[in-house]
């Protein structure tokens, strides 16, 4: 049996199945990227809930795995060379799992980098901007009298949705005709924008029909439906 005791995080979240990939997460737009990918690839994994309500993400145990105190994070007991690998950052986790399984990332170098560029588009644009919009629209920011910060993020969210709309008007999925980690990275954030943040009307989502159609196709995938709820 694999021994993961060298990882301090296992003292707080013991591995009942140390031979399986260990996922530390919550069902947030970033967190579900990892759970959806794991469901899509069929890799056996064990999930551990990192509760923000009790500041688990700030505990020494979690910081030993991710010093940036963000979810998701993983430990793969069967990493490169058969050695355990700890990894954080959702984009890096998607790339790693795609390479590990040979799924959702093309082998052809040109097509491969088409997918990677759209993953980076999500990491650098969609995630940060949608997250800030959510803060100013749903959370503490909504109480600010000055609406210029909110409007700045609304404007940028609309611009980013326009980029997706144009791409999806020409292709079935974000990076082309095949479903990929670019979709797994991006659509949880679009889903969160409309659902969790309740900002669909604010950004005029009806003006992006190709985005909403692709989001619905994404939601209908069994692995997505399961991954969006993990951990419960």
C-alpha positions in Angstrom: 0.0 0.0 0.0 1.2 3.5 -0.8 2.4 5.5 2.1 1.4 9.2 2.0 2.4 10.0 5.6 5.3 12.2 4.3 2.7 14.7 3.3 1.7 16.7 6.4 -1.8 17.3 5.0 -2.7 13.7 5.5 -2.6 14.2 9.3 -5.6 16.5 9.1 -7.3 14.7 6.2 -6.3 11.0 6.5 -6.2 9.0 3.3 -8.6 6.1 3.6 -7.5 4.9 0.2 -3.9 6.0 -0.2 -3.5 4.3 -3.5 -6.0 6.7 -5.1 -5.5 10.2 -6.1 -6.3 12.6 -3.2 -8.4 15.7 -4.0 -8.7 18.6 -1.6 -11.4 20.9 -2.8 -14.8 22.6 -2.6 -17.5 22.9 -5.3 -16.4 26.4 -6.4 -15.8 27.3 -10.1 -12.1 26.5 -9.6 -12.6 23.5 -7.4 -15.0 21.7 -9.7 -12.5 21.9 -12.6 -10.5 19.1 -10.8 -13.5 17.0 -9.8 -15.0 17.2 -13.3 -11.7 16.2 -14.9 -11.4 13.3 -12.5 -14.9 12.2 -13.3 -14.3 12.6 -17.0 -11.1 10.6 -17.0 -12.3 7.8 -14.7 -9.3 8.0 -12.4 -10.0 6.6 -9.0 -9.8 9.4 -6.4 -10.7 10.2 -2.8 -12.1 13.6 -2.0 -11.5 15.8 1.1 -13.6 18.8 1.8 -11.6 22.0 2.6 -14.1 24.1 4.5 -13.8 27.9 4.2 -16.3 28.2 7.1 -13.6 26.9 9.4 -10.7 28.4 7.5 -9.3 25.0 6.6 -7.5 26.6 3.7 -5.4 28.6 6.2 -4.4 25.6 8.3 -0.8 24.6 8.5 -1.8 21.2 7.1 -3.3 22.7 3.9 -0.6 25.3 3.5 1.9 22.5 3.5 0.3 21.3 0.2 -0.6 24.7 -1.2 1.2 27.8 0.2 -1.2 30.0 -1.7 -4.1 28.7 0.4 -6.4 28.1 -2.5 -8.4 25.0 -3.7 -8.1 22.7 -5.5 -5.0 20.7 -4.7 -4.1 17.1 -5.2 -1.7 14.4 -4.3 -1.2 11.7 -6.9 0.3 8.6 -5.3 1.3 7.4 -8.8 3.0 10.4 -10.1 5.9 10.7 -12.6 8.3 7.8 -12.1 5.8 6.1 -9.9 6.5 8.6 -7.1 3.8 10.6 -5.3 3.3 14.1 -6.7 1.6 17.1 -4.9 0.2 19.8 -7.1 -1.9 22.9 -6.8 -3.4 25.5 -9.2 -6.4 24.3 -11.1 -4.9 24.9 -14.6 -1.8 23.0 -13.7 -3.9 20.1 -12.4 -5.9 20.0 -15.6 -2.8 19.9 -17.7 -1.3 17.2 -15.5 -4.3 15.0 -15.5 -4.7 15.4 -19.3 -1.1 14.3 -19.9 -1.4 11.5 -17.4 -4.4 10.0 -19.0 -4.0 11.1 -22.6 -7.5 12.6 -22.6 -8.9 16.1 -23.5 -5.5 17.5 -24.7 -4.5 16.7 -28.3 -1.3 14.9 -29.1 -0.7 17.0 -32.2 1.5 19.9 -31.1 -0.4 22.6 -33.0 -3.8 21.5 -31.7 -2.3 21.0 -28.2 -1.2 24.6 -28.0 -4.6 25.8 -29.3 -6.1 24.1 -26.2 -3.5 25.4 -23.8 -3.9 29.0 -25.0 -7.6 28.8 -24.2 -6.9 27.4 -20.8 -4.6 30.3 -20.2 -7.4 32.7 -21.4 -9.6 31.3 -18.6 -6.9 31.4 -16.0 -5.8 35.0 -16.8 -9.1 36.5 -17.8 -12.4 34.6 -17.2 -11.6 33.5 -13.6 -10.2 36.7 -12.1 -12.7 39.0 -13.8 -15.8 36.9 -13.2 -14.7 36.5 -9.6 -14.3 40.3 -9.1 -17.7 40.8 -10.7 -19.2 38.4 -8.2 -17.6 40.2 -5.3 -19.0 43.6 -6.3 -22.4 42.3 -7.4 -23.3 39.6 -4.8 -21.0 40.1 -1.8 -19.6 43.0 0.1 -19.0 45.1 -3.0 -22.7 45.5 -3.6 -22.8 47.9 -0.6 -20.3 50.3 -2.1 -21.9 53.5 -3.2 -19.3 54.0 -5.9 -20.4 51.6 -8.7 -17.5 52.3 -10.9 -15.5 49.2 -9.7 -18.6 46.9 -10.4 -19.2 48.5 -13.8 -15.6 48.0 -14.7 -15.8 44.3 -14.1 -19.2 44.0 -15.8 -17.7 45.6 -18.9 -14.8 43.3 -18.9 -17.0 40.2 -18.3 -19.1 41.2 -21.3 -15.9 41.6 -23.4 -14.7 38.2 -22.4 -18.1 36.6 -23.1 -17.9 38.2 -26.5 -14.6 36.5 -27.2 -16.1 33.2 -26.2 -19.3 33.9 -28.3 -17.2 34.6 -31.4 -15.2 31.4 -30.9 -18.2 29.2 -30.2 -20.0 30.6 -33.2 -17.3 29.0 -35.3 -16.6 25.8 -33.3 -18.5 23.2 -31.3 -16.2 23.7 -28.3 -13.9 26.4 -27.1 -10.7 25.2 -28.6 -12.2 23.5 -31.7 -14.5 20.7 -32.6 -13.4 18.4 -29.7 -14.2 18.8 -26.0 -11.1 19.6 -24.1 -9.6 20.9 -20.8 -10.3 24.4 -22.2 -14.0 23.7 -21.7 -13.5 22.1 -18.3 -11.5 25.2 -17.2 -14.0 27.7 -18.6 -17.6 26.6 -18.3 -17.6 26.2 -14.5 -17.0 29.9 -14.3 -19.7 30.7 -16.8 -22.0 28.4 -14.9 -21.0 30.2 -11.6 -21.5 33.6 -13.2 -25.1 32.8 -14.0 -26.0 30.6 -11.0 -23.9 31.3 -7.9 -23.3 35.0 -8.7 -26.7 35.5 -10.3 -25.2 38.0 -12.8 -26.8 36.8 -16.0 -29.1 39.8 -16.4 -26.3 42.1 -15.4 -24.0 40.9 -18.2 -26.8 40.5 -20.7 -26.3 36.8 -21.1 -29.1 36.6 -23.6 -26.8 38.3 -26.0 -24.4 35.4 -26.0 -26.5 32.5 -27.4 -23.6 30.3 -28.5 -22.1 30.5 -25.0 -25.3 29.5 -23.3 -25.9 26.7 -25.8 -22.4 25.3 -25.2 -22.8 25.7 -21.5 -26.0 23.6 -21.7 -24.1 20.9 -23.6 -21.4 21.0 -21.0 -23.9 20.6 -18.1 -25.5 17.6 -19.8 -22.3 15.6 -19.7 -22.7 13.0 -16.9 -19.2 13.6 -15.6 -19.9 17.3 -15.4 -23.2 16.8 -13.5 -21.4 14.6 -11.0 -18.3 16.8 -10.7 -20.3 20.0 -10.1 -21.4 18.5 -6.7 -18.1 17.3 -5.4 -17.4 17.5 -2.6 -20.9 17.5 -1.3 
